[in-house]
Amino acid sequence: MTLPFERLSGLVKAATGIVLDADKKFVVESRLLPIARARGFESVAALIDRLIDTREPALLEDVIDALTTNETFFFP
């Protein structure tokens, strides 16, 4: 059986090319917990299950935004 983190990792890699290593589980949990709570999920695992099952675009966007660093710095 594939664990929720592994399923999420595969989805994120397919959508963005970003590889989530197993040592990032804590980071993923901490970044997705606010989304899970705001959307009424009982856990991050439940959020991941919904995302995998439905591929809901708005939820996927929220998850990817939470997992990525959205800053760009250019040095002269």
N, CA, C and O atoms as a Maestro MAE file, in Angstrom:
{
 s_m_m2io_version
 :::
 2.0.0
}

f_m_ct {
 s_m_title
 :::
 protein
 m_atom[304] {
  # First column is atom index #
  i_m_mmod_type
  r_m_x_coord
  r_m_y_coord
  r_m_z_coord
  i_m_residue_number
  s_m_chain_name
  s_m_pdb_residue_name
  s_m_pdb_atom_name
  i_m_atomic_number
  :::
  1 25 0.844 -1.194 0.000 1 A "MET " " N  " 7
  2 3 0.000 0.000 0.000 1 A "MET " " CA " 6
  3 2 0.880 1.246 0.000 1 A "MET " " C  " 6
  4 15 1.867 1.315 0.733 1 A "MET " " O  " 8
  5 25 0.528 2.204 -0.804 2 A "THR " " N  " 7
  6 3 1.290 3.447 -0.878 2 A "THR " " CA " 6
  7 2 0.807 4.410 0.195 2 A "THR " " C  " 6
  8 15 -0.393 4.647 0.334 2 A "THR " " O  " 8
  9 25 1.733 4.953 0.939 3 A "LEU " " N  " 7
  10 3 1.410 5.878 2.016 3 A "LEU " " CA " 6
  11 2 1.026 7.240 1.451 3 A "LEU " " C  " 6
  12 15 1.426 7.586 0.339 3 A "LEU " " O  " 8
  13 25 0.248 8.020 2.215 4 A "PRO " " N  " 7
  14 3 -0.163 9.345 1.725 4 A "PRO " " CA " 6
  15 2 1.009 10.223 1.287 4 A "PRO " " C  " 6
  16 15 0.910 10.909 0.270 4 A "PRO " " O  " 8
  17 25 2.111 10.217 2.030 5 A "PHE " " N  " 7
  18 3 3.251 11.053 1.655 5 A "PHE " " CA " 6
  19 2 3.805 10.637 0.301 5 A "PHE " " C  " 6
  20 15 4.122 11.487 -0.531 5 A "PHE " " O  " 8
  21 25 3.923 9.336 0.078 6 A "GLU " " N  " 7
  22 3 4.447 8.841 -1.192 6 A "GLU " " CA " 6
  23 2 3.514 9.212 -2.345 6 A "GLU " " C  " 6
  24 15 3.968 9.568 -3.433 6 A "GLU " " O  " 8
  25 25 2.224 9.126 -2.098 7 A "ARG " " N  " 7
  26 3 1.250 9.493 -3.131 7 A "ARG " " CA " 6
  27 2 1.349 10.983 -3.441 7 A "ARG " " C  " 6
  28 15 1.341 11.381 -4.606 7 A "ARG " " O  " 8
  29 25 1.440 11.797 -2.407 8 A "LEU " " N  " 7
  30 3 1.572 13.237 -2.597 8 A "LEU " " CA " 6
  31 2 2.870 13.562 -3.322 8 A "LEU " " C  " 6
  32 15 2.889 14.399 -4.224 8 A "LEU " " O  " 8
  33 25 3.940 12.911 -2.935 9 A "SER " " N  " 7
  34 3 5.237 13.138 -3.558 9 A "SER " " CA " 6
  35 2 5.168 12.882 -5.059 9 A "SER " " C  " 6
  36 15 5.705 13.660 -5.848 9 A "SER " " O  " 8
  37 25 4.518 11.807 -5.450 10 A "GLY " " N  " 7
  38 3 4.368 11.498 -6.867 10 A "GLY " " CA " 6
  39 2 3.553 12.539 -7.606 10 A "GLY " " C  " 6
  40 15 3.886 12.910 -8.732 10 A "GLY " " O  " 8
  41 25 2.488 13.012 -6.980 11 A "LEU " " N  " 7
  42 3 1.641 14.025 -7.602 11 A "LEU " " CA " 6
  43 2 2.385 15.351 -7.755 11 A "LEU " " C  " 6
  44 15 2.313 15.989 -8.805 11 A "LEU " " O  " 8
  45 25 3.095 15.760 -6.715 12 A "VAL " " N  " 7
  46 3 3.856 17.016 -6.768 12 A "VAL " " CA " 6
  47 2 4.950 16.922 -7.827 12 A "VAL " " C  " 6
  48 15 5.184 17.877 -8.568 12 A "VAL " " O  " 8
  49 25 5.617 15.778 -7.900 13 A "LYS " " N  " 7
  50 3 6.658 15.611 -8.907 13 A "LYS " " CA " 6
  51 2 6.068 15.697 -10.313 13 A "LYS " " C  " 6
  52 15 6.643 16.341 -11.191 13 A "LYS " " O  " 8
  53 25 4.926 15.052 -10.528 14 A "ALA " " N  " 7
  54 3 4.281 15.086 -11.847 14 A "ALA " " CA " 6
  55 2 3.829 16.498 -12.212 14 A "ALA " " C  " 6
  56 15 3.912 16.894 -13.375 14 A "ALA " " O  " 8
  57 25 3.354 17.252 -11.233 15 A "ALA " " N  " 7
  58 3 2.815 18.592 -11.495 15 A "ALA " " CA " 6
  59 2 3.890 19.667 -11.598 15 A "ALA " " C  " 6
  60 15 3.727 20.636 -12.340 15 A "ALA " " O  " 8
  61 25 4.993 19.504 -10.858 16 A "THR " " N  " 7
  62 3 5.970 20.589 -10.768 16 A "THR " " CA " 6
  63 2 7.411 20.188 -11.062 16 A "THR " " C  " 6
  64 15 8.252 21.045 -11.332 16 A "THR " " O  " 8
  65 25 7.695 18.904 -11.012 17 A "GLY " " N  " 7
  66 3 9.072 18.450 -11.159 17 A "GLY " " CA " 6
  67 2 9.848 18.463 -9.855 17 A "GLY " " C  " 6
  68 15 11.019 18.084 -9.829 17 A "GLY " " O  " 8
  69 25 9.214 18.891 -8.777 18 A "ILE " " N  " 7
  70 3 9.866 18.957 -7.466 18 A "ILE " " CA " 6
  71 2 9.810 17.585 -6.801 18 A "ILE " " C  " 6
  72 15 8.759 16.945 -6.754 18 A "ILE " " O  " 8
  73 25 10.954 17.145 -6.290 19 A "VAL " " N  " 7
  74 3 11.039 15.858 -5.607 19 A "VAL " " CA " 6
  75 2 10.978 16.102 -4.103 19 A "VAL " " C  " 6
  76 15 11.810 16.820 -3.548 19 A "VAL " " O  " 8
  77 25 9.992 15.503 -3.452 20 A "LEU " " N  " 7
  78 3 9.863 15.595 -1.994 20 A "LEU " " CA " 6
  79 2 10.475 14.342 -1.385 20 A "LEU " " C  " 6
  80 15 9.891 13.261 -1.459 20 A "LEU " " O  " 8
  81 25 11.635 14.485 -0.790 21 A "ASP " " N  " 7
  82 3 12.288 13.354 -0.142 21 A "ASP " " CA " 6
  83 2 11.587 13.008 1.165 21 A "ASP " " C  " 6
  84 15 10.898 13.842 1.754 21 A "ASP " " O  " 8
  85 25 11.770 11.775 1.608 22 A "ALA " " N  " 7
  86 3 11.138 11.306 2.835 22 A "ALA " " CA " 6
  87 2 11.532 12.149 4.046 22 A "ALA " " C  " 6
  88 15 10.762 12.249 5.002 22 A "ALA " " O  " 8
  89 25 12.717 12.755 4.018 23 A "ASP " " N  " 7
  90 3 13.139 13.584 5.155 23 A "ASP " " CA " 6
  91 2 12.386 14.909 5.212 23 A "ASP " " C  " 6
  92 15 12.597 15.695 6.135 23 A "ASP " " O  " 8
  93 25 11.523 15.165 4.253 24 A "LYS " " N  " 7
  94 3 10.718 16.396 4.230 24 A "LYS " " CA " 6
  95 2 9.301 16.187 4.772 24 A "LYS " " C  " 6
  96 15 8.468 17.090 4.690 24 A "LYS " " O  " 8
  97 25 9.027 15.006 5.323 25 A "LYS " " N  " 7
  98 3 7.676 14.716 5.818 25 A "LYS " " CA " 6
  99 2 7.210 15.748 6.846 25 A "LYS " " C  " 6
  100 15 6.061 16.188 6.804 25 A "LYS " " O  " 8
  101 25 8.082 16.132 7.755 26 A "PHE " " N  " 7
  102 3 7.692 17.103 8.772 26 A "PHE " " CA " 6
  103 2 7.356 18.449 8.143 26 A "PHE " " C  " 6
  104 15 6.380 19.093 8.529 26 A "PHE " " O  " 8
  105 25 8.159 18.870 7.180 27 A "VAL " " N  " 7
  106 3 7.922 20.148 6.498 27 A "VAL " " CA " 6
  107 2 6.585 20.101 5.769 27 A "VAL " " C  " 6
  108 15 5.797 21.044 5.847 27 A "VAL " " O  " 8
  109 25 6.330 19.011 5.065 28 A "VAL " " N  " 7
  110 3 5.073 18.855 4.331 28 A "VAL " " CA " 6
  111 2 3.896 18.904 5.297 28 A "VAL " " C  " 6
  112 15 2.919 19.612 5.051 28 A "VAL " " O  " 8
  113 25 3.983 18.165 6.380 29 A "GLU " " N  " 7
  114 3 2.905 18.141 7.377 29 A "GLU " " CA " 6
  115 2 2.658 19.543 7.930 29 A "GLU " " C  " 6
  116 15 1.508 19.972 8.027 29 A "GLU " " O  " 8
  117 25 3.709 20.254 8.289 30 A "SER " " N  " 7
  118 3 3.531 21.577 8.894 30 A "SER " " CA " 6
  119 2 2.990 22.600 7.904 30 A "SER " " C  " 6
  120 15 2.248 23.503 8.291 30 A "SER " " O  " 8
  121 25 3.350 22.471 6.643 31 A "ARG " " N  " 7
  122 3 2.854 23.421 5.643 31 A "ARG " " CA " 6
  123 2 1.430 23.117 5.181 31 A "ARG " " C  " 6
  124 15 0.687 24.022 4.800 31 A "ARG " " O  " 8
  125 25 1.057 21.841 5.217 32 A "LEU " " N  " 7
  126 3 -0.286 21.473 4.751 32 A "LEU " " CA " 6
  127 2 -1.340 21.473 5.853 32 A "LEU " " C  " 6
  128 15 -2.535 21.513 5.561 32 A "LEU " " O  " 8
  129 25 -0.919 21.428 7.101 33 A "LEU " " N  " 7
  130 3 -1.884 21.410 8.199 33 A "LEU " " CA " 6
  131 2 -2.819 22.620 8.186 33 A "LEU " " C  " 6
  132 15 -4.021 22.437 8.380 33 A "LEU " " O  " 8
  133 25 -2.333 23.845 7.967 34 A "PRO " " N  " 7
  134 3 -3.261 24.983 7.910 34 A "PRO " " CA " 6
  135 2 -4.293 24.860 6.777 34 A "PRO " " C  " 6
  136 15 -5.444 25.265 6.941 34 A "PRO " " O  " 8
  137 25 -3.889 24.310 5.647 35 A "ILE " " N  " 7
  138 3 -4.827 24.111 4.541 35 A "ILE " " CA " 6
  139 2 -5.864 23.068 4.921 35 A "ILE " " C  " 6
  140 15 -7.057 23.245 4.676 35 A "ILE " " O  " 8
  141 25 -5.402 21.984 5.520 36 A "ALA " " N  " 7
  142 3 -6.324 20.923 5.938 36 A "ALA " " CA " 6
  143 2 -7.352 21.471 6.923 36 A "ALA " " C  " 6
  144 15 -8.546 21.201 6.790 36 A "ALA " " O  " 8
  145 25 -6.902 22.226 7.894 37 A "ARG " " N  " 7
  146 3 -7.832 22.797 8.891 37 A "ARG " " CA " 6
  147 2 -8.806 23.774 8.240 37 A "ARG " " C  " 6
  148 15 -10.005 23.733 8.516 37 A "ARG " " O  " 8
  149 25 -8.296 24.651 7.378 38 A "ALA " " N  " 7
  150 3 -9.150 25.664 6.746 38 A "ALA " " CA " 6
  151 2 -10.215 25.035 5.862 38 A "ALA " " C  " 6
  152 15 -11.310 25.581 5.720 38 A "ALA " " O  " 8
  153 25 -9.904 23.901 5.273 39 A "ARG " " N  " 7
  154 3 -10.845 23.242 4.369 39 A "ARG " " CA " 6
  155 2 -11.685 22.169 5.069 39 A "ARG " " C  " 6
  156 15 -12.490 21.492 4.428 39 A "ARG " " O  " 8
  157 25 -11.498 22.016 6.377 40 A "GLY " " N  " 7
  158 3 -12.340 21.115 7.149 40 A "GLY " " CA " 6
  159 2 -11.944 19.646 7.128 40 A "GLY " " C  " 6
  160 15 -12.760 18.786 7.459 40 A "GLY " " O  " 8
  161 25 -10.720 19.346 6.748 41 A "PHE " " N  " 7
  162 3 -10.254 17.967 6.778 41 A "PHE " " CA " 6
  163 2 -9.832 17.604 8.192 41 A "PHE " " C  " 6
  164 15 -9.363 18.456 8.945 41 A "PHE " " O  " 8
  165 25 -10.000 16.349 8.547 42 A "GLU " " N  " 7
  166 3 -9.627 15.925 9.895 42 A "GLU " " CA " 6
  167 2 -8.127 15.718 10.048 42 A "GLU " " C  " 6
  168 15 -7.624 15.641 11.169 42 A "GLU " " O  " 8
  169 25 -7.406 15.627 8.929 43 A "SER " " N  " 7
  170 3 -5.960 15.433 8.982 43 A "SER " " CA " 6
  171 2 -5.343 15.807 7.640 43 A "SER " " C  " 6
  172 15 -6.042 16.001 6.646 43 A "SER " " O  " 8
  173 25 -4.023 15.901 7.639 44 A "VAL " " N  " 7
  174 3 -3.308 16.138 6.390 44 A "VAL " " CA " 6
  175 2 -3.463 14.918 5.481 44 A "VAL " " C  " 6
  176 15 -3.576 15.065 4.264 44 A "VAL " " O  " 8
  177 25 -3.469 13.732 6.054 45 A "ALA " " N  " 7
  178 3 -3.658 12.518 5.254 45 A "ALA " " CA " 6
  179 2 -4.997 12.545 4.526 45 A "ALA " " C  " 6
  180 15 -5.083 12.124 3.373 45 A "ALA " " O  " 8
  181 25 -6.041 13.036 5.186 46 A "ALA " " N  " 7
  182 3 -7.359 13.136 4.546 46 A "ALA " " CA " 6
  183 2 -7.324 14.142 3.403 46 A "ALA " " C  " 6
  184 15 -7.942 13.921 2.361 46 A "ALA " " O  " 8
  185 25 -6.607 15.243 3.590 47 A "LEU " " N  " 7
  186 3 -6.445 16.224 2.522 47 A "LEU " " CA " 6
  187 2 -5.734 15.594 1.334 47 A "LEU " " C  " 6
  188 15 -6.156 15.769 0.191 47 A "LEU " " O  " 8
  189 25 -4.660 14.865 1.599 48 A "ILE " " N  " 7
  190 3 -3.907 14.213 0.524 48 A "ILE " " CA " 6
  191 2 -4.782 13.191 -0.203 48 A "ILE " " C  " 6
  192 15 -4.762 13.117 -1.432 48 A "ILE " " O  " 8
  193 25 -5.544 12.409 0.549 49 A "ASP " " N  " 7
  194 3 -6.439 11.431 -0.070 49 A "ASP " " CA " 6
  195 2 -7.421 12.115 -1.013 49 A "ASP " " C  " 6
  196 15 -7.643 11.641 -2.127 49 A "ASP " " O  " 8
  197 25 -8.008 13.221 -0.578 50 A "ARG " " N  " 7
  198 3 -8.955 13.956 -1.425 50 A "ARG " " CA " 6
  199 2 -8.264 14.466 -2.670 50 A "ARG " " C  " 6
  200 15 -8.799 14.358 -3.774 50 A "ARG " " O  " 8
  201 25 -7.073 15.023 -2.496 51 A "LEU " " N  " 7
  202 3 -6.330 15.560 -3.622 51 A "LEU " " CA " 6
  203 2 -6.014 14.470 -4.642 51 A "LEU " " C  " 6
  204 15 -6.180 14.676 -5.844 51 A "LEU " " O  " 8
  205 25 -5.569 13.332 -4.174 52 A "ILE " " N  " 7
  206 3 -5.228 12.223 -5.068 52 A "ILE " " CA " 6
  207 2 -6.481 11.705 -5.769 52 A "ILE " " C  " 6
  208 15 -6.456 11.421 -6.967 52 A "ILE " " O  " 8
  209 25 -7.566 11.585 -5.027 53 A "ASP " " N  " 7
  210 3 -8.799 11.033 -5.588 53 A "ASP " " CA " 6
  211 2 -9.477 11.956 -6.589 53 A "ASP " " C  " 6
  212 15 -10.047 11.487 -7.575 53 A "ASP " " O  " 8
  213 25 -9.423 13.270 -6.349 54 A "THR " " N  " 7
  214 3 -10.196 14.198 -7.173 54 A "THR " " CA " 6
  215 2 -9.355 15.048 -8.112 54 A "THR " " C  " 6
  216 15 -9.845 15.526 -9.135 54 A "THR " " O  " 8
  217 25 -8.082 15.235 -7.761 55 A "ARG " " N  " 7
  218 3 -7.208 16.135 -8.520 55 A "ARG " " CA " 6
  219 2 -7.839 17.525 -8.661 55 A "ARG " " C  " 6
  220 15 -7.679 18.200 -9.678 55 A "ARG " " O  " 8
  221 25 -8.555 17.927 -7.620 56 A "GLU " " N  " 7
  222 3 -9.246 19.225 -7.605 56 A "GLU " " CA " 6
  223 2 -8.227 20.338 -7.859 56 A "GLU " " C  " 6
  224 15 -7.303 20.512 -7.066 56 A "GLU " " O  " 8
  225 25 -8.380 21.096 -8.953 57 A "PRO " " N  " 7
  226 3 -7.375 22.104 -9.320 57 A "PRO " " CA " 6
  227 2 -7.094 23.141 -8.236 57 A "PRO " " C  " 6
  228 15 -5.933 23.475 -8.000 57 A "PRO " " O  " 8
  229 25 -8.116 23.651 -7.578 58 A "ALA " " N  " 7
  230 3 -7.905 24.678 -6.549 58 A "ALA " " CA " 6
  231 2 -7.144 24.103 -5.360 58 A "ALA " " C  " 6
  232 15 -6.278 24.773 -4.798 58 A "ALA " " O  " 8
  233 25 -7.455 22.890 -4.979 59 A "LEU " " N  " 7
  234 3 -6.763 22.244 -3.863 59 A "LEU " " CA " 6
  235 2 -5.317 21.953 -4.252 59 A "LEU " " C  " 6
  236 15 -4.406 22.180 -3.455 59 A "LEU " " O  " 8
  237 25 -5.097 21.460 -5.452 60 A "LEU " " N  " 7
  238 3 -3.730 21.200 -5.920 60 A "LEU " " CA " 6
  239 2 -2.920 22.489 -5.928 60 A "LEU " " C  " 6
  240 15 -1.760 22.492 -5.516 60 A "LEU " " O  " 8
  241 25 -3.506 23.566 -6.384 61 A "GLU " " N  " 7
  242 3 -2.806 24.850 -6.401 61 A "GLU " " CA " 6
  243 2 -2.436 25.288 -4.988 61 A "GLU " " C  " 6
  244 15 -1.318 25.750 -4.757 61 A "GLU " " O  " 8
  245 25 -3.357 25.149 -4.046 62 A "ASP " " N  " 7
  246 3 -3.073 25.521 -2.654 62 A "ASP " " CA " 6
  247 2 -1.937 24.677 -2.081 62 A "ASP " " C  " 6
  248 15 -1.053 25.195 -1.397 62 A "ASP " " O  " 8
  249 25 -1.966 23.395 -2.359 63 A "VAL " " N  " 7
  250 3 -0.938 22.488 -1.845 63 A "VAL " " CA " 6
  251 2 0.420 22.833 -2.450 63 A "VAL " " C  " 6
  252 15 1.414 22.921 -1.729 63 A "VAL " " O  " 8
  253 25 0.468 23.025 -3.748 64 A "ILE " " N  " 7
  254 3 1.736 23.363 -4.396 64 A "ILE " " CA " 6
  255 2 2.257 24.711 -3.898 64 A "ILE " " C  " 6
  256 15 3.454 24.856 -3.648 64 A "ILE " " O  " 8
  257 25 1.381 25.684 -3.754 65 A "ASP " " N  " 7
  258 3 1.801 26.984 -3.213 65 A "ASP " " CA " 6
  259 2 2.388 26.832 -1.812 65 A "ASP " " C  " 6
  260 15 3.379 27.480 -1.477 65 A "ASP " " O  " 8
  261 25 1.780 25.984 -1.004 66 A "ALA " " N  " 7
  262 3 2.261 25.782 0.365 66 A "ALA " " CA " 6
  263 2 3.609 25.064 0.392 66 A "ALA " " C  " 6
  264 15 4.415 25.291 1.295 66 A "ALA " " O  " 8
  265 25 3.853 24.211 -0.579 67 A "LEU " " N  " 7
  266 3 5.069 23.399 -0.567 67 A "LEU " " CA " 6
  267 2 6.249 24.028 -1.291 67 A "LEU " " C  " 6
  268 15 7.379 23.556 -1.163 67 A "LEU " " O  " 8
  269 25 6.002 25.075 -2.041 68 A "THR " " N  " 7
  270 3 7.085 25.674 -2.810 68 A "THR " " CA " 6
  271 2 7.478 27.023 -2.231 68 A "THR " " C  " 6
  272 15 6.691 27.692 -1.561 68 A "THR " " O  " 8
  273 25 8.708 27.398 -2.509 69 A "THR " " N  " 7
  274 3 9.199 28.706 -2.123 69 A "THR " " CA " 6
  275 2 8.939 29.627 -3.301 69 A "THR " " C  " 6
  276 15 9.459 29.414 -4.396 69 A "THR " " O  " 8
  277 25 8.143 30.638 -3.074 70 A "ASN " " N  " 7
  278 3 7.704 31.496 -4.156 70 A "ASN " " CA " 6
  279 2 8.429 32.838 -4.172 70 A "ASN " " C  " 6
  280 15 7.819 33.886 -4.384 70 A "ASN " " O  " 8
  281 25 9.715 32.789 -3.947 71 A "GLU " " N  " 7
  282 3 10.521 34.003 -3.994 71 A "GLU " " CA " 6
  283 2 11.656 33.798 -4.984 71 A "GLU " " C  " 6
  284 15 12.219 32.709 -5.094 71 A "GLU " " O  " 8
  285 25 11.970 34.834 -5.680 72 A "THR " " N  " 7
  286 3 13.092 34.810 -6.599 72 A "THR " " CA " 6
  287 2 13.993 35.993 -6.281 72 A "THR " " C  " 6
  288 15 13.538 37.133 -6.188 72 A "THR " " O  " 8
  289 25 15.244 35.711 -6.122 73 A "PHE " " N  " 7
  290 3 16.220 36.768 -5.856 73 A "PHE " " CA " 6
  291 2 17.234 36.781 -6.994 73 A "PHE " " C  " 6
  292 15 17.728 35.739 -7.425 73 A "PHE " " O  " 8
  293 25 17.525 37.963 -7.457 74 A "PHE " " N  " 7
  294 3 18.521 38.114 -8.485 74 A "PHE " " CA " 6
  295 2 19.657 38.951 -7.896 74 A "PHE " " C  " 6
  296 15 19.432 40.008 -7.307 74 A "PHE " " O  " 8
  297 25 20.852 38.463 -8.068 75 A "PHE " " N  " 7
  298 3 22.025 39.154 -7.551 75 A "PHE " " CA " 6
  299 2 22.802 39.730 -8.706 75 A "PHE " " C  " 6
  300 15 23.089 39.029 -9.677 75 A "PHE " " O  " 8
  301 25 23.153 41.020 -8.613 76 A "PRO " " N  " 7
  302 3 23.929 41.638 -9.710 76 A "PRO " " CA " 6
  303 2 25.368 41.167 -9.709 76 A "PRO " " C  " 6
  304 15 26.155 41.584 -10.558 76 A "PRO " " O  " 8
  :::
 }
 m_bond[303] {
  # First column is bond index #
  i_m_from
  i_m_to
  i_m_order
  :::
  1 1 2 1
  2 2 3 1
  3 3 4 2
  4 3 5 1
  5 5 6 1
  6 6 7 1
  7 7 8 2
  8 7 9 1
  9 9 10 1
  10 10 11 1
  11 11 12 2
  12 11 13 1
  13 13 14 1
  14 14 15 1
  15 15 16 2
  16 15 17 1
  17 17 18 1
  18 18 19 1
  19 19 20 2
  20 19 21 1
  21 21 22 1
  22 22 23 1
  23 23 24 2
  24 23 25 1
  25 25 26 1
  26 26 27 1
  27 27 28 2
  28 27 29 1
  29 29 30 1
  30 30 31 1
  31 31 32 2
  32 31 33 1
  33 33 34 1
  34 34 35 1
  35 35 36 2
  36 35 37 1
  37 37 38 1
  38 38 39 1
  39 39 40 2
  40 39 41 1
  41 41 42 1
  42 42 43 1
  43 43 44 2
  44 43 45 1
  45 45 46 1
  46 46 47 1
  47 47 48 2
  48 47 49 1
  49 49 50 1
  50 50 51 1
  51 51 52 2
  52 51 53 1
  53 53 54 1
  54 54 55 1
  55 55 56 2
  56 55 57 1
  57 57 58 1
  58 58 59 1
  59 59 60 2
  60 59 61 1
  61 61 62 1
  62 62 63 1
  63 63 64 2
  64 63 65 1
  65 65 66 1
  66 66 67 1
  67 67 68 2
  68 67 69 1
  69 69 70 1
  70 70 71 1
  71 71 72 2
  72 71 73 1
  73 73 74 1
  74 74 75 1
  75 75 76 2
  76 75 77 1
  77 77 78 1
  78 78 79 1
  79 79 80 2
  80 79 81 1
  81 81 82 1
  82 82 83 1
  83 83 84 2
  84 83 85 1
  85 85 86 1
  86 86 87 1
  87 87 88 2
  88 87 89 1
  89 89 90 1
  90 90 91 1
  91 91 92 2
  92 91 93 1
  93 93 94 1
  94 94 95 1
  95 95 96 2
  96 95 97 1
  97 97 98 1
  98 98 99 1
  99 99 100 2
  100 99 101 1
  101 101 102 1
  102 102 103 1
  103 103 104 2
  104 103 105 1
  105 105 106 1
  106 106 107 1
  107 107 108 2
  108 107 109 1
  109 109 110 1
  110 110 111 1
  111 111 112 2
  112 111 113 1
  113 113 114 1
  114 114 115 1
  115 115 116 2
  116 115 117 1
  117 117 118 1
  118 118 119 1
  119 119 120 2
  120 119 121 1
  121 121 122 1
  122 122 123 1
  123 123 124 2
  124 123 125 1
  125 125 126 1
  126 126 127 1
  127 127 128 2
  128 127 129 1
  129 129 130 1
  130 130 131 1
  131 131 132 2
  132 131 133 1
  133 133 134 1
  134 134 135 1
  135 135 136 2
  136 135 137 1
  137 137 138 1
  138 138 139 1
  139 139 140 2
  140 139 141 1
  141 141 142 1
  142 142 143 1
  143 143 144 2
  144 143 145 1
  145 145 146 1
  146 146 147 1
  147 147 148 2
  148 147 149 1
  149 149 150 1
  150 150 151 1
  151 151 152 2
  152 151 153 1
  153 153 154 1
  154 154 155 1
  155 155 156 2
  156 155 157 1
  157 157 158 1
  158 158 159 1
  159 159 160 2
  160 159 161 1
  161 161 162 1
  162 162 163 1
  163 163 164 2
  164 163 165 1
  165 165 166 1
  166 166 167 1
  167 167 168 2
  168 167 169 1
  169 169 170 1
  170 170 171 1
  171 171 172 2
  172 171 173 1
  173 173 174 1
  174 174 175 1
  175 175 176 2
  176 175 177 1
  177 177 178 1
  178 178 179 1
  179 179 180 2
  180 179 181 1
  181 181 182 1
  182 182 183 1
  183 183 184 2
  184 183 185 1
  185 185 186 1
  186 186 187 1
  187 187 188 2
  188 187 189 1
  189 189 190 1
  190 190 191 1
  191 191 192 2
  192 191 193 1
  193 193 194 1
  194 194 195 1
  195 195 196 2
  196 195 197 1
  197 197 198 1
  198 198 199 1
  199 199 200 2
  200 199 201 1
  201 201 202 1
  202 202 203 1
  203 203 204 2
  204 203 205 1
  205 205 206 1
  206 206 207 1
  207 207 208 2
  208 207 209 1
  209 209 210 1
  210 210 211 1
  211 211 212 2
  212 211 213 1
  213 213 214 1
  214 214 215 1
  215 215 216 2
  216 215 217 1
  217 217 218 1
  218 218 219 1
  219 219 220 2
  220 219 221 1
  221 221 222 1
  222 222 223 1
  223 223 224 2
  224 223 225 1
  225 225 226 1
  226 226 227 1
  227 227 228 2
  228 227 229 1
  229 229 230 1
  230 230 231 1
  231 231 232 2
  232 231 233 1
  233 233 234 1
  234 234 235 1
  235 235 236 2
  236 235 237 1
  237 237 238 1
  238 238 239 1
  239 239 240 2
  240 239 241 1
  241 241 242 1
  242 242 243 1
  243 243 244 2
  244 243 245 1
  245 245 246 1
  246 246 247 1
  247 247 248 2
  248 247 249 1
  249 249 250 1
  250 250 251 1
  251 251 252 2
  252 251 253 1
  253 253 254 1
  254 254 255 1
  255 255 256 2
  256 255 257 1
  257 257 258 1
  258 258 259 1
  259 259 260 2
  260 259 261 1
  261 261 262 1
  262 262 263 1
  263 263 264 2
  264 263 265 1
  265 265 266 1
  266 266 267 1
  267 267 268 2
  268 267 269 1
  269 269 270 1
  270 270 271 1
  271 271 272 2
  272 271 273 1
  273 273 274 1
  274 274 275 1
  275 275 276 2
  276 275 277 1
  277 277 278 1
  278 278 279 1
  279 279 280 2
  280 279 281 1
  281 281 282 1
  282 282 283 1
  283 283 284 2
  284 283 285 1
  285 285 286 1
  286 286 287 1
  287 287 288 2
  288 287 289 1
  289 289 290 1
  290 290 291 1
  291 291 292 2
  292 291 293 1
  293 293 294 1
  294 294 295 1
  295 295 296 2
  296 295 297 1
  297 297 298 1
  298 298 299 1
  299 299 300 2
  300 299 301 1
  301 301 302 1
  302 302 303 1
  303 303 304 2
  :::
 }
}
